[in-house]
Structure formats: C-alpha cells, structure tokens
Amino acid sequence: MICPECNNEYAGGITVCPVCNVELIDEKEFRERKTQTQEWVTVYTTNDDIEAAMLKSNLEFAGIEVVIIDKKDSSFPVWGDLSVIKLDVRREDAEKARRIIDDIQENDKESE
Ligand SMILES: [Zn+2]
C-alpha cells in the first residue's frame, strides 16, 4: 500500500499513513492517480504487451520514468479502440521519449 501524499510504501496491515494521516491506496490505483495529473503524457499506445515492455525498458535505460497503463486490467469496455496499452512519461521527458521510440521503430524497419 502506498501513501498518495508522500509516496511512501507501507507493508501489510497499515491502512493510514502515519506521517500524512491519509488513507493508503494500492499500487494500481497509485499509478492511475499519478497519470491523471497534468505532468504525465501518453507517448505511445499499442495492443502488444511485449512491445510495450520492450519500449518501457528502453526508455528506462535512457533514464526516463515510464508508467504502463493497461486498459485490459480495467473492467470498463473499450469501444473501437484496440490500442489499449499506453506508455506515459513525465511531460518534460515526452519529447526525448518520442525520439527514442521513433529511433527504435526506424531500426526495426531497417532490419526487416
Ligand atoms: Zn504519507
């Protein structure tokens, strides 16, 4: 469980952050909340788990913090949109992230 105020993680049993006195949320909800703030932008969408994981590790290698939003986890249906996995990065990293993704995809084309 994680505190949405101070981002501290607490082990089982604790439901309220002793520092901030706010209720703890689970990791999934924490990630969803994080991406709801203005700071995060989607740089890529795909329906391929492996591609998403590959791009995430490439971006993290370049020092960019990445959050994968997988709509397949959620219970509400996605109409007419097969691109259900989103890669979100911080706004200040977005340009760099897009350039890295472009490079990776260029290299893929060349190797075919
Ligand atoms: Zn806290």
Backbone and ligand atoms as CSV (ligand in chain L), in Angstrom:
chain,resi,resn,atom,element,x,y,z
A,1,MET,N,N,0.836,-1.196,0.000
A,1,MET,CA,C,0.000,0.000,0.000
A,1,MET,C,C,0.877,1.254,0.000
A,2,ILE,N,N,0.398,2.302,-0.687
A,2,ILE,CA,C,1.204,3.499,-0.873
A,2,ILE,C,C,0.423,4.730,-0.425
A,3,CYS,N,N,1.136,5.681,0.155
A,3,CYS,CA,C,0.507,6.939,0.550
A,3,CYS,C,C,0.468,7.878,-0.653
A,4,PRO,N,N,-0.713,8.390,-1.031
A,4,PRO,CA,C,-0.794,9.270,-2.207
A,4,PRO,C,C,-0.193,10.648,-1.955
A,5,GLU,N,N,0.056,10.977,-0.689
A,5,GLU,CA,C,0.619,12.290,-0.370
A,5,GLU,C,C,2.146,12.294,-0.428
A,6,CYS,N,N,2.768,11.370,0.326
A,6,CYS,CA,C,4.225,11.383,0.434
A,6,CYS,C,C,4.870,10.275,-0.387
A,7,ASN,N,N,4.053,9.435,-1.061
A,7,ASN,CA,C,4.544,8.355,-1.922
A,7,ASN,C,C,5.292,7.259,-1.164
A,8,ASN,N,N,5.183,7.240,0.174
A,8,ASN,CA,C,5.823,6.186,0.945
A,8,ASN,C,C,5.065,4.883,0.790
A,9,GLU,N,N,5.834,3.788,0.777
A,9,GLU,CA,C,5.201,2.487,0.672
A,9,GLU,C,C,5.189,1.831,2.050
A,10,TYR,N,N,4.066,1.211,2.425
A,10,TYR,CA,C,3.954,0.564,3.724
A,10,TYR,C,C,3.590,-0.899,3.567
A,11,ALA,N,N,4.142,-1.712,4.468
A,11,ALA,CA,C,3.867,-3.146,4.432
A,11,ALA,C,C,2.488,-3.440,5.009
A,12,GLY,N,N,2.016,-4.660,4.776
A,12,GLY,CA,C,0.665,-5.078,5.121
A,12,GLY,C,C,0.212,-4.690,6.524
A,13,GLY,N,N,-1.091,-4.470,6.686
A,13,GLY,CA,C,-1.647,-4.142,7.989
A,13,GLY,C,C,-1.904,-2.664,8.184
A,14,ILE,N,N,-1.019,-1.850,7.624
A,14,ILE,CA,C,-1.162,-0.407,7.794
A,14,ILE,C,C,-2.076,0.137,6.691
A,15,THR,N,N,-3.105,0.881,7.080
A,15,THR,CA,C,-4.042,1.408,6.082
A,15,THR,C,C,-4.033,2.931,6.018
A,16,VAL,N,N,-3.430,3.570,7.011
A,16,VAL,CA,C,-3.370,5.027,7.037
A,16,VAL,C,C,-1.919,5.461,7.214
A,17,CYS,N,N,-1.477,6.430,6.416
A,17,CYS,CA,C,-0.107,6.917,6.520
A,17,CYS,C,C,0.079,7.651,7.852
A,18,PRO,N,N,1.033,7.189,8.678
A,18,PRO,CA,C,1.243,7.844,9.982
A,18,PRO,C,C,1.836,9.251,9.853
A,19,VAL,N,N,2.402,9.569,8.723
A,19,VAL,CA,C,3.008,10.892,8.509
A,19,VAL,C,C,1.946,11.899,8.065
A,20,CYS,N,N,1.153,11.500,7.043
A,20,CYS,CA,C,0.198,12.440,6.434
A,20,CYS,C,C,-1.225,12.264,6.960
A,21,ASN,N,N,-1.461,11.142,7.663
A,21,ASN,CA,C,-2.794,10.831,8.161
A,21,ASN,C,C,-3.822,10.726,7.032
A,22,VAL,N,N,-3.393,10.164,5.883
A,22,VAL,CA,C,-4.346,9.913,4.797
A,22,VAL,C,C,-4.397,8.411,4.523
A,23,GLU,N,N,-5.500,7.963,3.955
A,23,GLU,CA,C,-5.675,6.550,3.667
A,23,GLU,C,C,-4.740,6.093,2.556
A,24,LEU,N,N,-4.162,4.914,2.743
A,24,LEU,CA,C,-3.255,4.367,1.732
A,24,LEU,C,C,-4.046,3.748,0.583
A,25,ILE,N,N,-3.435,3.744,-0.600
A,25,ILE,CA,C,-4.074,3.150,-1.772
A,25,ILE,C,C,-3.157,2.064,-2.331
A,26,ASP,N,N,-3.714,1.145,-3.133
A,26,ASP,CA,C,-2.838,0.105,-3.665
A,26,ASP,C,C,-2.052,0.624,-4.866
A,27,GLU,N,N,-1.068,-0.188,-5.305
A,27,GLU,CA,C,-0.117,0.292,-6.300
A,27,GLU,C,C,-0.799,0.648,-7.625
A,28,LYS,N,N,-1.804,-0.161,-8.000
A,28,LYS,CA,C,-2.508,0.069,-9.264
A,28,LYS,C,C,-3.213,1.425,-9.242
A,29,GLU,N,N,-3.911,1.674,-8.138
A,29,GLU,CA,C,-4.622,2.943,-8.019
A,29,GLU,C,C,-3.642,4.113,-7.954
A,30,PHE,N,N,-2.523,3.875,-7.273
A,30,PHE,CA,C,-1.489,4.904,-7.162
A,30,PHE,C,C,-0.997,5.309,-8.545
A,31,ARG,N,N,-0.734,4.301,-9.406
A,31,ARG,CA,C,-0.243,4.586,-10.764
A,31,ARG,C,C,-1.302,5.317,-11.577
A,32,GLU,N,N,-2.563,4.899,-11.408
A,32,GLU,CA,C,-3.640,5.570,-12.140
A,32,GLU,C,C,-3.775,7.026,-11.723
A,33,ARG,N,N,-3.685,7.252,-10.430
A,33,ARG,CA,C,-3.789,8.631,-9.935
A,33,ARG,C,C,-2.649,9.486,-10.446
A,34,LYS,N,N,-1.454,8.899,-10.423
A,34,LYS,CA,C,-0.264,9.613,-10.867
A,34,LYS,C,C,-0.432,10.107,-12.301
A,35,THR,N,N,-0.995,9.233,-13.138
A,35,THR,CA,C,-1.110,9.581,-14.545
A,35,THR,C,C,-2.277,10.519,-14.812
A,36,GLN,N,N,-3.134,10.709,-13.811
A,36,GLN,CA,C,-4.236,11.654,-14.002
A,36,GLN,C,C,-3.765,13.092,-13.842
A,37,THR,N,N,-2.607,13.274,-13.262
A,37,THR,CA,C,-2.104,14.630,-13.097
A,37,THR,C,C,-1.543,15.126,-14.422
A,38,GLN,N,N,-1.474,16.431,-14.540
A,38,GLN,CA,C,-1.046,17.088,-15.769
A,38,GLN,C,C,0.373,16.730,-16.200
A,39,GLU,N,N,1.173,16.312,-15.236
A,39,GLU,CA,C,2.582,16.094,-15.520
A,39,GLU,C,C,2.839,14.939,-16.485
A,40,TRP,N,N,1.845,14.038,-16.622
A,40,TRP,CA,C,2.079,12.823,-17.390
A,40,TRP,C,C,1.417,12.896,-18.752
A,41,VAL,N,N,2.149,12.481,-19.768
A,41,VAL,CA,C,1.581,12.460,-21.108
A,41,VAL,C,C,1.820,11.083,-21.732
A,42,THR,N,N,0.871,10.699,-22.582
A,42,THR,CA,C,0.996,9.436,-23.290
A,42,THR,C,C,1.881,9.640,-24.509
A,43,VAL,N,N,2.937,8.841,-24.639
A,43,VAL,CA,C,3.814,8.976,-25.795
A,43,VAL,C,C,3.627,7.839,-26.789
A,44,TYR,N,N,2.942,6.782,-26.369
A,44,TYR,CA,C,2.775,5.654,-27.269
A,44,TYR,C,C,1.597,4.795,-26.830
A,45,THR,N,N,0.844,4.294,-27.788
A,45,THR,CA,C,-0.200,3.326,-27.468
A,45,THR,C,C,-0.024,2.106,-28.348
A,46,THR,N,N,-0.332,0.946,-27.811
A,46,THR,CA,C,-0.189,-0.297,-28.552
A,46,THR,C,C,-1.137,-1.324,-27.946
A,47,ASN,N,N,-1.344,-2.443,-28.638
A,47,ASN,CA,C,-2.075,-3.548,-28.005
A,47,ASN,C,C,-1.148,-4.747,-27.810
A,48,ASP,N,N,0.141,-4.488,-27.910
A,48,ASP,CA,C,1.140,-5.540,-27.824
A,48,ASP,C,C,1.908,-5.415,-26.500
A,49,ASP,N,N,1.660,-6.344,-25.577
A,49,ASP,CA,C,2.314,-6.310,-24.257
A,49,ASP,C,C,3.834,-6.327,-24.374
A,50,ILE,N,N,4.313,-7.159,-25.284
A,50,ILE,CA,C,5.761,-7.347,-25.409
A,50,ILE,C,C,6.413,-6.066,-25.922
A,51,GLU,N,N,5.767,-5.449,-26.928
A,51,GLU,CA,C,6.282,-4.190,-27.455
A,51,GLU,C,C,6.293,-3.117,-26.365
A,52,ALA,N,N,5.214,-3.054,-25.608
A,52,ALA,CA,C,5.127,-2.061,-24.535
A,52,ALA,C,C,6.245,-2.264,-23.519
A,53,ALA,N,N,6.486,-3.509,-23.135
A,53,ALA,CA,C,7.530,-3.811,-22.147
A,53,ALA,C,C,8.907,-3.491,-22.705
A,54,MET,N,N,9.095,-3.770,-24.010
A,54,MET,CA,C,10.383,-3.510,-24.658
A,54,MET,C,C,10.661,-2.011,-24.695
A,55,LEU,N,N,9.659,-1.234,-25.091
A,55,LEU,CA,C,9.835,0.220,-25.148
A,55,LEU,C,C,10.060,0.799,-23.755
A,56,LYS,N,N,9.325,0.263,-22.777
A,56,LYS,CA,C,9.477,0.743,-21.402
A,56,LYS,C,C,10.913,0.550,-20.928
A,57,SER,N,N,11.480,-0.648,-21.184
A,57,SER,CA,C,12.836,-0.886,-20.695
A,57,SER,C,C,13.847,-0.017,-21.436
A,58,ASN,N,N,13.596,0.245,-22.724
A,58,ASN,CA,C,14.481,1.138,-23.478
A,58,ASN,C,C,14.442,2.564,-22.930
A,59,LEU,N,N,13.239,3.031,-22.608
A,59,LEU,CA,C,13.089,4.390,-22.087
A,59,LEU,C,C,13.696,4.499,-20.693
A,60,GLU,N,N,13.492,3.456,-19.887
A,60,GLU,CA,C,14.056,3.478,-18.534
A,60,GLU,C,C,15.575,3.454,-18.581
A,61,PHE,N,N,16.102,2.730,-19.576
A,61,PHE,CA,C,17.553,2.685,-19.760
A,61,PHE,C,C,18.098,4.084,-20.051
A,62,ALA,N,N,17.282,4.898,-20.738
A,62,ALA,CA,C,17.673,6.269,-21.058
A,62,ALA,C,C,17.366,7.227,-19.905
A,63,GLY,N,N,16.944,6.681,-18.763
A,63,GLY,CA,C,16.706,7.493,-17.577
A,63,GLY,C,C,15.340,8.146,-17.530
A,64,ILE,N,N,14.394,7.630,-18.312
A,64,ILE,CA,C,13.047,8.198,-18.348
A,64,ILE,C,C,12.110,7.315,-17.528
A,65,GLU,N,N,11.353,7.940,-16.644
A,65,GLU,CA,C,10.393,7.194,-15.840
A,65,GLU,C,C,9.155,6.893,-16.687
A,66,VAL,N,N,8.757,5.628,-16.741
A,66,VAL,CA,C,7.656,5.212,-17.605
A,66,VAL,C,C,6.583,4.515,-16.767
A,67,VAL,N,N,5.328,4.824,-17.070
A,67,VAL,CA,C,4.215,4.106,-16.453
A,67,VAL,C,C,3.408,3.468,-17.571
A,68,ILE,N,N,3.154,2.162,-17.441
A,68,ILE,CA,C,2.313,1.488,-18.428
A,68,ILE,C,C,0.882,1.437,-17.898
A,69,ILE,N,N,-0.037,1.979,-18.692
A,69,ILE,CA,C,-1.456,1.915,-18.363
A,69,ILE,C,C,-2.075,0.847,-19.243
A,70,ASP,N,N,-2.529,-0.217,-18.613
A,70,ASP,CA,C,-3.105,-1.327,-19.372
A,70,ASP,C,C,-4.609,-1.353,-19.158
A,71,LYS,N,N,-5.338,-0.895,-20.171
A,71,LYS,CA,C,-6.793,-0.833,-20.041
A,71,LYS,C,C,-7.420,-2.220,-19.958
A,72,LYS,N,N,-6.633,-3.250,-20.372
A,72,LYS,CA,C,-7.155,-4.610,-20.291
A,72,LYS,C,C,-7.385,-5.032,-18.844
A,73,ASP,N,N,-6.692,-4.347,-17.904
A,73,ASP,CA,C,-6.875,-4.625,-16.479
A,73,ASP,C,C,-8.213,-4.125,-15.964
A,74,SER,N,N,-8.742,-3.117,-16.613
A,74,SER,CA,C,-9.908,-2.455,-16.047
A,74,SER,C,C,-11.195,-3.114,-16.502
A,75,SER,N,N,-12.259,-2.860,-15.778
A,75,SER,CA,C,-13.499,-3.578,-16.032
A,75,SER,C,C,-14.359,-2.906,-17.094
A,76,PHE,N,N,-14.130,-1.605,-17.354
A,76,PHE,CA,C,-14.984,-0.948,-18.349
A,76,PHE,C,C,-14.532,-1.283,-19.774
A,77,PRO,N,N,-15.480,-1.441,-20.676
A,77,PRO,CA,C,-15.121,-1.844,-22.046
A,77,PRO,C,C,-14.511,-0.699,-22.845
A,78,VAL,N,N,-13.706,-1.072,-23.822
A,78,VAL,CA,C,-13.071,-0.076,-24.682
A,78,VAL,C,C,-13.665,-0.231,-26.073
A,79,TRP,N,N,-14.421,0.762,-26.490
A,79,TRP,CA,C,-15.140,0.643,-27.746
A,79,TRP,C,C,-14.267,1.069,-28.925
A,80,GLY,N,N,-14.116,0.166,-29.864
A,80,GLY,CA,C,-13.460,0.500,-31.124
A,80,GLY,C,C,-12.023,0.930,-30.992
A,81,ASP,N,N,-11.399,0.660,-29.867
A,81,ASP,CA,C,-10.014,1.056,-29.685
A,81,ASP,C,C,-9.201,-0.160,-29.247
A,82,LEU,N,N,-8.389,-0.667,-30.179
A,82,LEU,CA,C,-7.590,-1.849,-29.861
A,82,LEU,C,C,-6.275,-1.479,-29.194
A,83,SER,N,N,-5.952,-0.199,-29.266
A,83,SER,CA,C,-4.693,0.235,-28.657
A,83,SER,C,C,-4.911,0.489,-27.176
A,84,VAL,N,N,-4.835,-0.574,-26.405
A,84,VAL,CA,C,-5.262,-0.475,-25.013
A,84,VAL,C,C,-4.119,-0.273,-24.037
A,85,ILE,N,N,-2.892,-0.426,-24.497
A,85,ILE,CA,C,-1.767,-0.230,-23.586
A,85,ILE,C,C,-1.141,1.128,-23.880
A,86,LYS,N,N,-1.054,1.951,-22.849
A,86,LYS,CA,C,-0.480,3.286,-23.033
A,86,LYS,C,C,0.823,3.406,-22.264
A,87,LEU,N,N,1.786,4.043,-22.893
A,87,LEU,CA,C,3.041,4.368,-22.220
A,87,LEU,C,C,3.023,5.847,-21.873
A,88,ASP,N,N,3.036,6.129,-20.580
A,88,ASP,CA,C,3.040,7.511,-20.124
A,88,ASP,C,C,4.401,7.872,-19.545
A,89,VAL,N,N,4.832,9.084,-19.841
A,89,VAL,CA,C,6.076,9.605,-19.260
A,89,VAL,C,C,5.797,11.001,-18.722
A,90,ARG,N,N,6.717,11.500,-17.945
A,90,ARG,CA,C,6.571,12.870,-17.457
A,90,ARG,C,C,6.664,13.845,-18.629
A,91,ARG,N,N,5.916,14.949,-18.495
A,91,ARG,CA,C,5.834,15.914,-19.580
A,91,ARG,C,C,7.219,16.352,-20.071
A,92,GLU,N,N,8.135,16.582,-19.129
A,92,GLU,CA,C,9.455,17.074,-19.531
A,92,GLU,C,C,10.270,16.011,-20.281
A,93,ASP,N,N,9.873,14.742,-20.154
A,93,ASP,CA,C,10.591,13.667,-20.850
A,93,ASP,C,C,9.926,13.281,-22.173
A,94,ALA,N,N,8.758,13.855,-22.449
A,94,ALA,CA,C,7.942,13.372,-23.564
A,94,ALA,C,C,8.665,13.459,-24.909
A,95,GLU,N,N,9.307,14.593,-25.146
A,95,GLU,CA,C,9.965,14.792,-26.436
A,95,GLU,C,C,11.093,13.782,-26.639
A,96,LYS,N,N,11.904,13.634,-25.596
A,96,LYS,CA,C,13.009,12.678,-25.632
A,96,LYS,C,C,12.484,11.252,-25.821
A,97,ALA,N,N,11.409,10.931,-25.111
A,97,ALA,CA,C,10.827,9.590,-25.188
A,97,ALA,C,C,10.340,9.291,-26.602
A,98,ARG,N,N,9.661,10.277,-27.221
A,98,ARG,CA,C,9.145,10.074,-28.573
A,98,ARG,C,C,10.288,9.854,-29.557
A,99,ARG,N,N,11.386,10.590,-29.364
A,99,ARG,CA,C,12.545,10.441,-30.242
A,99,ARG,C,C,13.144,9.034,-30.118
A,100,ILE,N,N,13.222,8.535,-28.885
A,100,ILE,CA,C,13.774,7.191,-28.662
A,100,ILE,C,C,12.875,6.138,-29.312
A,101,ILE,N,N,11.559,6.305,-29.144
A,101,ILE,CA,C,10.612,5.352,-29.735
A,101,ILE,C,C,10.718,5.381,-31.257
A,102,ASP,N,N,10.820,6.596,-31.833
A,102,ASP,CA,C,10.994,6.728,-33.281
A,102,ASP,C,C,12.247,5.987,-33.757
A,103,ASP,N,N,13.336,6.191,-33.029
A,103,ASP,CA,C,14.600,5.532,-33.378
A,103,ASP,C,C,14.457,4.015,-33.368
A,104,ILE,N,N,13.818,3.500,-32.331
A,104,ILE,CA,C,13.647,2.050,-32.211
A,104,ILE,C,C,12.845,1.520,-33.395
A,105,GLN,N,N,11.807,2.261,-33.771
A,105,GLN,CA,C,10.953,1.796,-34.857
A,105,GLN,C,C,11.642,1.932,-36.210
A,106,GLU,N,N,12.475,2.944,-36.376
A,106,GLU,CA,C,13.290,3.060,-37.596
A,106,GLU,C,C,14.203,1.854,-37.736
A,107,ASN,N,N,14.873,1.510,-36.630
A,107,ASN,CA,C,15.792,0.367,-36.646
A,107,ASN,C,C,15.080,-0.921,-36.977
A,108,ASP,N,N,13.847,-1.062,-36.472
A,108,ASP,CA,C,13.055,-2.257,-36.769
A,108,ASP,C,C,12.796,-2.384,-38.267
A,109,LYS,N,N,12.456,-1.245,-38.885
A,109,LYS,CA,C,12.164,-1.256,-40.318
A,109,LYS,C,C,13.400,-1.667,-41.123
A,110,GLU,N,N,14.574,-1.102,-40.714
A,110,GLU,CA,C,15.796,-1.389,-41.443
A,110,GLU,C,C,16.186,-2.853,-41.364
A,111,SER,N,N,15.856,-3.499,-40.247
A,111,SER,CA,C,16.284,-4.886,-40.068
A,111,SER,C,C,15.363,-5.877,-40.772
A,112,GLU,N,N,14.232,-5.387,-41.295
A,112,GLU,CA,C,13.305,-6.306,-41.966
A,112,GLU,C,C,13.749,-6.605,-43.379
L,1,ZN,ZN,ZN,2.183,9.931,3.662
